[in-house]
């Protein structure tokens, strides 16, 4: 028994049919396009996280400028 009731033979037959329909060249280009899309998505997510962290740091510095006693307390705890 394979994945969710699908045997290895059934998966092999489906793979063979897909290769016959699309061909190996087209499957290779689809795979590379999908890989590039995933890489771009990961890069955008990482960049968004970096931007959010930078924004939090900026907002924290603005709050410290308004309340200098917070800066003193941070230095003591560090």
URFENPE-V674376 format. One record per residue. N is the residue number from 1. RES is the residue in one small letter. SS is DSSP state (@ for helix, = for strand, . for the rest). PSI is psi as a letter, one per 30 degrees, with the letter a starting at -180 (999 if undefined). D_LAST is the distance of its C-alpha to the last C-alpha in Angstrom with 2 decimals. Layout:
# URFENPE-V674376
n: {N:N}
res: {RES:RES}
ss: {SS:SS}
psi: {PSI:PSI}
d_last: {D_LAST:D_LAST}
This chain:
# URFENPE-V674376
n: {1:2:3:4:5:6:7:8:9:10:11:12:13:14:15:16:17:18:19:20:21:22:23:24:25:26:27:28:29:30:31:32:33:34:35:36:37:38:39:40:41:42:43:44:45:46:47:48:49:50:51:52:53:54:55:56:57:58:59:60:61:62:63:64:65:66:67:68:69:70:71:72:73:74:75:76:77:78}
res: {x:x:x:x:x:x:x:x:x:x:x:x:x:x:x:x:x:x:x:x:x:x:x:x:x:x:x:x:x:x:x:x:x:x:x:x:x:x:x:x:x:x:x:x:x:x:x:x:x:x:x:x:x:x:x:x:x:x:x:x:x:x:x:x:x:x:x:x:x:x:x:x:x:x:x:x:x:x}
ss: {.:.:=:.:.:=:.:@:@:@:@:@:@:@:@:@:@:@:@:@:@:@:.:@:@:@:@:@:@:@:@:@:@:@:@:@:@:@:@:@:@:@:@:@:@:@:@:@:@:@:@:@:@:@:@:@:@:@:@:@:@:@:@:@:@:@:.:@:@:@:@:@:@:@:@:@:@:.}
psi: {k:b:j:h:g:k:l:e:e:e:e:e:e:e:e:e:e:e:e:e:e:f:l:e:e:e:e:e:e:e:e:e:e:e:e:e:e:e:e:e:e:e:e:e:e:e:e:e:e:e:e:e:e:e:e:e:e:e:e:e:e:e:e:e:e:e:i:f:f:e:e:e:e:e:e:e:f:999}
d_last: {56.95:54.35:51.95:52.86:56.48:57.00:58.36:57.73:61.29:60.75:57.60:59.57:62.40:60.10:58.43:61.91:63.03:59.95:60.60:64.27:63.52:60.78:61.37:58.90:58.27:57.35:55.10:53.32:52.76:51.61:49.11:47.73:47.55:45.71:43.26:42.65:42.12:39.56:37.72:37.76:36.52:33.54:32.74:32.98:30.73:28.02:28.45:28.25:24.97:23.56:24.99:23.53:19.97:20.55:21.96:19.00:16.71:19.39:19.74:16.05:16.30:19.54:18.18:15.46:18.49:20.43:17.90:15.95:14.55:12.47:10.78:10.20:8.75:6.27:5.27:5.54:3.80:0.00}
